Amino acid sequence: MKKHIPNLLTLGNLFCGMIAIIFAVHGVFEIAALFVVLGIFFDFFDGFLARLLNVSGDLGTQLDSLADMVTSGVVPGIIMFSLLSPNDYFGSSFEETEKMIWSGVKIAPIQFLGLLLTLGACYRLAKFNIDNRQTDSFIGLPTPAMSLFVISLPLIQQFSDIEFIQDLISNNYFLIAITLILTYLMNAELPLFSLKFKEYSVKNNLLKYLFLLVSLGMIIFLQYLSIPLIITLYVILSVFYKDGKKTTV
């Protein structure tokens, strides 16, 4: 019976992802984000329990990626699709691009670029399952990190008082650039440190502890705006540090 406990948590991740899809499609991004975060929570602890109970197996590995594909693949693609505006088709008015609207629905082809995130996530998850190098660290940006970055954008736009940031997230050029960068980072041969702890000594985990402390401070003071900044910091630290030691890059 215990071998099914981690899989139940994985299915909880999938369930949260499906609920997040429903709310994302209807533009209720705050609740969609809540269920994505809850799904990622389940995703973290299913692996932890599998190792704790010593019941890791191929079924759990495949199930985990399938659940991640929904929560951290489909949902961010839908959100980016929604953020890309058909009313600002690279500076053109909606009337000028009306011939590009499909079946009377206000959808412009530019919005489908947001789904590149879903395709990139799918490719990454497939590679992850057959890559033995990613047991203690990551190569390429993990899909949950990409998902958190994207789901934070509409929340920043809604709750931030900084007009420049609101305008930036409303800009199609900026959103397309973010889409392309995140899609690339997920599948780049870029070593990134993992937040998994084999042991808890400060000496061997200094980078992780510093990152967590800085992240906590950013969350307290910057709230939603902290999320993309934390993920950007994570990538930068991984580029310049290896195993907690500064590289010569």
The 8 nearest C-alpha neighbors of each residue, nearest first, counted from 0:
[[1, 2, 3, 4, 54, 5, 6, 52],
 [2, 0, 3, 4, 52, 54, 5, 49],
 [1, 3, 54, 0, 4, 5, 52, 49],
 [2, 4, 6, 1, 5, 0, 7, 54],
 [3, 5, 7, 1, 6, 2, 8, 0],
 [6, 4, 45, 8, 7, 49, 3, 48],
 [7, 5, 9, 3, 8, 4, 59, 10],
 [6, 8, 10, 4, 9, 5, 11, 3],
 [7, 9, 11, 5, 6, 10, 45, 41],
 [8, 10, 6, 12, 11, 7, 63, 45],
 [9, 11, 13, 7, 12, 8, 14, 6],
 [12, 10, 8, 14, 9, 13, 7, 15],
 [13, 11, 38, 9, 15, 10, 41, 14],
 [12, 14, 66, 10, 16, 11, 15, 17],
 [13, 15, 11, 17, 16, 12, 10, 18],
 [16, 14, 18, 34, 12, 38, 13, 17],
 [15, 17, 70, 19, 13, 14, 18, 69],
 [16, 18, 20, 14, 19, 15, 13, 21],
 [17, 19, 15, 21, 20, 16, 14, 22],
 [20, 18, 31, 16, 22, 17, 21, 34],
 [21, 19, 23, 17, 18, 74, 22, 24],
 [22, 20, 18, 24, 19, 23, 17, 25],
 [21, 23, 27, 25, 31, 19, 24, 20],
 [24, 22, 26, 20, 25, 28, 31, 21],
 [25, 23, 21, 22, 26, 20, 77, 27],
 [26, 24, 22, 23, 27, 21, 28, 20],
 [25, 27, 23, 28, 24, 22, 81, 78],
 [28, 26, 22, 23, 25, 29, 30, 31],
 [27, 29, 31, 23, 26, 30, 32, 22],
 [28, 30, 32, 31, 27, 33, 154, 153],
 [29, 31, 33, 32, 28, 27, 34, 22],
 [30, 32, 19, 28, 22, 34, 33, 29],
 [33, 31, 35, 29, 30, 34, 150, 28],
 [32, 34, 30, 36, 31, 35, 37, 29],
 [35, 33, 37, 15, 36, 31, 32, 19],
 [34, 36, 38, 32, 37, 33, 70, 16],
 [37, 35, 39, 33, 34, 38, 32, 40],
 [36, 38, 34, 40, 35, 39, 33, 41],
 [39, 37, 12, 35, 41, 15, 40, 36],
 [38, 40, 42, 36, 41, 37, 35, 43],
 [39, 41, 37, 43, 38, 42, 36, 44],
 [42, 40, 38, 44, 39, 12, 43, 8],
 [41, 43, 39, 40, 45, 44, 12, 9],
 [44, 42, 40, 41, 45, 46, 39, 47],
 [43, 45, 47, 41, 46, 42, 48, 40],
 [46, 44, 5, 48, 47, 8, 42, 43],
 [47, 45, 49, 44, 48, 43, 50, 5],
 [46, 48, 44, 50, 45, 49, 51, 43],
 [49, 47, 51, 45, 50, 46, 5, 52],
 [48, 50, 46, 55, 54, 52, 51, 47],
 [51, 49, 53, 47, 48, 52, 55, 46],
 [50, 52, 48, 53, 49, 47, 54, 46],
 [53, 51, 49, 54, 50, 48, 1, 2],
 [54, 52, 50, 51, 49, 55, 48, 2],
 [53, 55, 49, 2, 52, 56, 50, 1],
 [56, 54, 49, 53, 50, 59, 57, 46],
 [55, 57, 59, 58, 54, 60, 49, 61],
 [56, 58, 60, 59, 61, 55, 62, 128],
 [59, 57, 61, 60, 56, 62, 55, 63],
 [58, 60, 62, 57, 56, 61, 63, 6],
 [61, 59, 57, 63, 58, 62, 56, 64],
 [62, 60, 64, 58, 63, 59, 57, 65],
 [63, 61, 59, 65, 64, 60, 58, 66],
 [62, 64, 60, 66, 61, 65, 9, 59],
 [65, 63, 67, 61, 66, 62, 124, 68],
 [64, 66, 68, 62, 67, 63, 61, 69],
 [65, 67, 13, 63, 68, 64, 69, 12],
 [68, 66, 64, 70, 71, 69, 65, 63],
 [67, 69, 72, 65, 66, 71, 70, 64],
 [68, 70, 73, 72, 67, 66, 16, 71],
 [71, 69, 16, 67, 74, 72, 68, 35],
 [72, 70, 146, 67, 143, 142, 68, 69],
 [73, 71, 68, 117, 120, 69, 74, 70],
 [72, 74, 69, 76, 117, 75, 77, 71],
 [73, 75, 77, 76, 20, 72, 70, 71],
 [76, 74, 78, 146, 77, 73, 149, 72],
 [77, 75, 114, 117, 73, 79, 116, 74],
 [78, 76, 80, 74, 75, 79, 81, 73],
 [77, 79, 75, 81, 80, 76, 23, 82],
 [78, 80, 113, 82, 76, 81, 77, 75],
 [81, 79, 113, 110, 77, 78, 83, 82],
 [80, 82, 78, 79, 83, 77, 110, 84],
 [83, 81, 79, 80, 84, 78, 169, 153],
 [84, 82, 110, 80, 81, 171, 79, 85],
 [83, 85, 86, 87, 82, 171, 110, 88],
 [86, 84, 107, 87, 88, 106, 93, 83],
 [87, 85, 93, 84, 92, 88, 91, 96],
 [88, 86, 90, 85, 84, 91, 89, 92],
 [87, 89, 91, 90, 85, 86, 92, 84],
 [90, 88, 87, 91, 171, 172, 92, 109],
 [89, 91, 87, 88, 92, 86, 171, 93],
 [92, 90, 88, 87, 89, 95, 93, 96],
 [91, 93, 95, 94, 86, 87, 90, 96],
 [92, 94, 86, 96, 95, 97, 91, 85],
 [95, 93, 97, 92, 96, 91, 86, 98],
 [96, 94, 92, 93, 97, 91, 98, 88],
 [97, 95, 93, 99, 98, 94, 92, 91],
 [96, 98, 94, 99, 100, 95, 93, 107],
 [97, 99, 96, 100, 95, 101, 94, 107],
 [100, 98, 97, 96, 107, 101, 108, 106],
 [101, 99, 107, 97, 106, 98, 105, 104],
 [100, 102, 103, 104, 106, 99, 105, 107],
 [103, 101, 104, 100, 105, 106, 99, 98],
 [102, 104, 101, 100, 105, 106, 97, 98],
 [105, 103, 102, 106, 101, 100, 107, 97],
 [106, 104, 100, 103, 107, 85, 101, 97],
 [105, 107, 100, 104, 85, 101, 108, 110],
 [106, 108, 85, 100, 109, 99, 110, 105],
 [109, 107, 110, 111, 106, 99, 112, 100],
 [110, 108, 107, 111, 112, 88, 85, 83],
 [111, 109, 80, 83, 112, 108, 107, 113],
 [110, 112, 113, 114, 109, 108, 80, 115],
 [111, 113, 114, 110, 115, 109, 80, 175],
 [114, 112, 80, 79, 111, 115, 76, 110],
 [113, 115, 76, 116, 117, 112, 111, 80],
 [114, 116, 118, 113, 117, 112, 119, 182],
 [117, 115, 119, 114, 76, 118, 182, 120],
 [118, 116, 72, 120, 76, 114, 73, 115],
 [117, 119, 115, 121, 120, 116, 122, 114],
 [120, 118, 116, 182, 122, 117, 121, 115],
 [119, 121, 117, 123, 72, 118, 122, 142],
 [122, 120, 118, 124, 119, 123, 117, 68],
 [123, 121, 119, 125, 120, 124, 126, 118],
 [122, 124, 120, 126, 125, 121, 186, 127],
 [125, 123, 127, 121, 126, 122, 64, 120],
 [124, 126, 122, 123, 127, 128, 121, 129],
 [127, 125, 123, 124, 128, 129, 130, 122],
 [126, 128, 124, 130, 125, 129, 123, 133],
 [129, 127, 126, 125, 130, 124, 60, 61],
 [128, 130, 127, 126, 131, 125, 132, 124],
 [131, 129, 127, 132, 128, 126, 133, 134],
 [130, 132, 133, 129, 134, 127, 128, 135],
 [131, 133, 130, 134, 136, 135, 137, 138],
 [134, 132, 137, 136, 131, 135, 130, 138],
 [133, 135, 132, 136, 131, 137, 130, 193],
 [136, 134, 133, 193, 137, 195, 132, 192],
 [137, 135, 193, 192, 133, 134, 191, 138],
 [138, 136, 191, 133, 190, 139, 192, 193],
 [139, 137, 190, 189, 188, 191, 133, 140],
 [138, 140, 185, 189, 187, 186, 184, 188],
 [139, 141, 185, 184, 142, 144, 138, 145],
 [142, 140, 144, 143, 185, 139, 145, 137],
 [141, 143, 145, 144, 71, 120, 146, 140],
 [144, 142, 146, 71, 145, 141, 147, 39],
 [145, 143, 147, 146, 142, 141, 148, 230],
 [146, 144, 142, 148, 143, 147, 149, 181],
 [145, 147, 143, 71, 149, 144, 148, 75],
 [148, 146, 144, 150, 149, 145, 143, 151],
 [149, 147, 227, 145, 146, 151, 150, 226],
 [148, 150, 146, 151, 152, 147, 75, 145],
 [151, 149, 147, 152, 32, 148, 146, 75],
 [150, 152, 154, 149, 148, 153, 155, 223],
 [151, 153, 155, 154, 149, 150, 156, 168],
 [154, 152, 156, 155, 151, 157, 150, 28],
 [153, 155, 157, 151, 156, 152, 158, 29],
 [156, 154, 152, 159, 158, 157, 153, 223],
 [155, 157, 165, 153, 154, 159, 158, 152],
 [156, 158, 154, 155, 159, 153, 165, 160],
 [157, 159, 155, 156, 154, 160, 223, 153],
 [158, 160, 155, 161, 156, 157, 165, 164],
 [161, 159, 162, 158, 165, 164, 157, 156],
 [162, 160, 159, 163, 164, 165, 156, 166],
 [161, 163, 165, 164, 160, 166, 159, 167],
 [162, 164, 166, 165, 161, 167, 168, 160],
 [165, 163, 167, 166, 162, 161, 168, 156],
 [164, 166, 156, 162, 168, 167, 163, 169],
 [165, 167, 169, 163, 164, 168, 162, 170],
 [168, 166, 164, 170, 169, 165, 163, 173],
 [167, 169, 165, 170, 166, 164, 156, 174],
 [170, 168, 166, 167, 165, 171, 82, 83],
 [171, 169, 167, 173, 168, 172, 166, 174],
 [170, 172, 174, 173, 83, 175, 169, 84],
 [173, 171, 175, 170, 174, 176, 89, 177],
 [172, 174, 176, 171, 170, 175, 177, 167],
 [175, 173, 171, 177, 176, 172, 178, 170],
 [174, 176, 178, 172, 177, 173, 171, 179],
 [175, 177, 173, 179, 174, 178, 180, 172],
 [178, 176, 174, 180, 175, 179, 181, 173],
 [179, 177, 175, 176, 181, 180, 182, 174],
 [178, 180, 182, 176, 177, 181, 183, 175],
 [179, 181, 177, 183, 182, 178, 176, 184],
 [182, 180, 184, 183, 178, 179, 177, 185],
 [183, 181, 119, 179, 185, 180, 116, 184],
 [182, 184, 180, 181, 185, 186, 187, 179],
 [185, 183, 181, 187, 140, 186, 139, 182],
 [186, 184, 140, 139, 182, 183, 187, 181],
 [185, 187, 139, 184, 183, 123, 188, 182],
 [186, 188, 184, 139, 189, 183, 185, 138],
 [189, 187, 138, 139, 190, 186, 184, 185],
 [188, 190, 139, 138, 187, 191, 184, 238],
 [191, 189, 138, 137, 139, 188, 192, 237],
 [192, 190, 237, 137, 138, 136, 189, 193],
 [191, 193, 136, 237, 137, 194, 190, 242],
 [192, 194, 136, 195, 137, 191, 135, 196],
 [193, 195, 196, 207, 192, 136, 211, 135],
 [194, 196, 193, 197, 135, 136, 192, 207],
 [197, 195, 198, 194, 199, 204, 193, 207],
 [196, 198, 195, 199, 135, 204, 200, 203],
 [199, 197, 196, 200, 203, 204, 195, 201],
 [198, 200, 196, 201, 204, 197, 203, 202],
 [201, 199, 202, 203, 198, 204, 205, 196],
 [202, 200, 204, 205, 203, 199, 208, 206],
 [203, 201, 200, 205, 204, 199, 243, 206],
 [202, 204, 201, 200, 205, 243, 199, 198],
 [205, 203, 201, 207, 206, 202, 200, 208],
 [204, 206, 201, 208, 207, 202, 203, 209],
 [207, 205, 243, 209, 208, 204, 210, 242],
 [206, 208, 210, 204, 205, 209, 211, 194],
 [207, 209, 211, 205, 210, 206, 212, 204],
 [210, 208, 212, 206, 211, 207, 213, 205],
 [209, 211, 207, 213, 208, 212, 214, 206],
 [210, 212, 214, 208, 209, 213, 215, 207],
 [213, 211, 215, 209, 214, 210, 208, 216],
 [214, 212, 216, 210, 215, 211, 209, 217],
 [215, 213, 211, 217, 212, 216, 210, 229],
 [214, 216, 212, 218, 217, 213, 211, 219],
 [217, 215, 213, 219, 214, 218, 220, 212],
 [216, 218, 214, 220, 225, 221, 215, 219],
 [217, 219, 222, 215, 225, 221, 216, 220],
 [220, 218, 216, 217, 222, 221, 215, 225],
 [219, 221, 217, 218, 222, 216, 225, 215],
 [222, 220, 225, 217, 218, 224, 219, 223],
 [221, 223, 218, 224, 225, 219, 220, 217],
 [224, 222, 225, 155, 226, 151, 221, 154],
 [223, 225, 221, 222, 226, 155, 227, 228],
 [224, 226, 228, 221, 223, 218, 217, 222],
 [225, 227, 229, 228, 224, 223, 148, 230],
 [228, 226, 148, 230, 229, 225, 231, 224],
 [227, 229, 231, 225, 226, 230, 232, 224],
 [230, 228, 232, 226, 231, 227, 225, 214],
 [229, 231, 233, 227, 232, 228, 226, 234],
 [230, 232, 228, 234, 233, 229, 227, 235],
 [233, 231, 229, 235, 230, 234, 236, 228],
 [234, 232, 230, 236, 231, 235, 229, 237],
 [233, 235, 237, 231, 232, 236, 238, 230],
 [236, 234, 232, 238, 237, 233, 231, 239],
 [237, 235, 239, 233, 238, 234, 240, 232],
 [236, 238, 191, 234, 240, 235, 239, 192],
 [237, 239, 235, 236, 240, 234, 191, 190],
 [240, 238, 236, 246, 237, 245, 248, 235],
 [241, 239, 245, 237, 244, 246, 236, 238],
 [240, 242, 244, 243, 245, 246, 237, 239],
 [243, 241, 244, 240, 192, 206, 203, 204],
 [242, 244, 206, 241, 240, 205, 245, 204],
 [245, 243, 240, 241, 242, 246, 206, 239],
 [244, 246, 240, 239, 241, 243, 247, 242],
 [247, 245, 240, 248, 239, 244, 241, 238],
 [246, 248, 245, 239, 240, 244, 241, 238],
 [247, 246, 239, 238, 245, 240, 241, 237]]
